[in-house]
Amino acid sequence: EDTLTGEVVAVKKFKQRYSTWEECMKDPEVKTLIQLVHPNIVKLKEVIRQSDFMFMIFELLDMDLGKMMKQRIGNPFSEDEIK
């Protein structure tokens, strides 16, 4: 939960240590997610570096693709839904 807004978020902690903020920003995953803005891609809200660890803060979704597919067994996605 975001302590400022009360919003529930998803947090990804990287195992790799980052000695500077610039190292965090050079990470390929960070660079890609900062540029990607699409309704079908989870939104990266913030990147934090604390105690040499990097954390990515994402919006929290109520469902992922795996859960959706399990719910739709026998009723596959249409071409319009996939696009």
Contacts in CASP RR format, 6 or more apart in sequence:
PFRMAT RR
TARGET T0000
AUTHOR 0000-0000-0000
METHOD contacts of the structure
MODEL  1
EDTLTGEVVAVKKFKQRYSTWEECMKDPEVKTLIQLVHPNIVKLKEVIRQ
SDFMFMIFELLDMDLGKMMKQRIGNPFSEDEIK
1 7 0 8 1.000
1 8 0 8 1.000
1 9 0 8 1.000
2 8 0 8 1.000
2 9 0 8 1.000
2 57 0 8 1.000
8 60 0 8 1.000
9 45 0 8 1.000
9 57 0 8 1.000
9 58 0 8 1.000
9 59 0 8 1.000
9 60 0 8 1.000
10 42 0 8 1.000
10 57 0 8 1.000
10 58 0 8 1.000
10 59 0 8 1.000
10 60 0 8 1.000
10 61 0 8 1.000
11 55 0 8 1.000
11 56 0 8 1.000
11 57 0 8 1.000
11 58 0 8 1.000
12 55 0 8 1.000
12 56 0 8 1.000
12 58 0 8 1.000
13 53 0 8 1.000
13 54 0 8 1.000
13 55 0 8 1.000
14 27 0 8 1.000
14 53 0 8 1.000
14 54 0 8 1.000
14 55 0 8 1.000
14 56 0 8 1.000
16 54 0 8 1.000
17 52 0 8 1.000
17 53 0 8 1.000
18 24 0 8 1.000
18 27 0 8 1.000
18 49 0 8 1.000
18 52 0 8 1.000
18 53 0 8 1.000
18 54 0 8 1.000
19 52 0 8 1.000
21 49 0 8 1.000
24 30 0 8 1.000
24 47 0 8 1.000
24 49 0 8 1.000
24 54 0 8 1.000
25 31 0 8 1.000
25 47 0 8 1.000
27 54 0 8 1.000
29 56 0 8 1.000
30 44 0 8 1.000
30 47 0 8 1.000
30 54 0 8 1.000
30 56 0 8 1.000
33 44 0 8 1.000
33 56 0 8 1.000
34 44 0 8 1.000
34 47 0 8 1.000
36 44 0 8 1.000
37 43 0 8 1.000
42 58 0 8 1.000
42 59 0 8 1.000
42 61 0 8 1.000
43 58 0 8 1.000
43 59 0 8 1.000
44 56 0 8 1.000
44 57 0 8 1.000
44 58 0 8 1.000
45 57 0 8 1.000
45 58 0 8 1.000
45 59 0 8 1.000
46 56 0 8 1.000
46 57 0 8 1.000
47 54 0 8 1.000
47 55 0 8 1.000
47 56 0 8 1.000
47 57 0 8 1.000
48 54 0 8 1.000
48 55 0 8 1.000
48 56 0 8 1.000
48 57 0 8 1.000
49 55 0 8 1.000
END
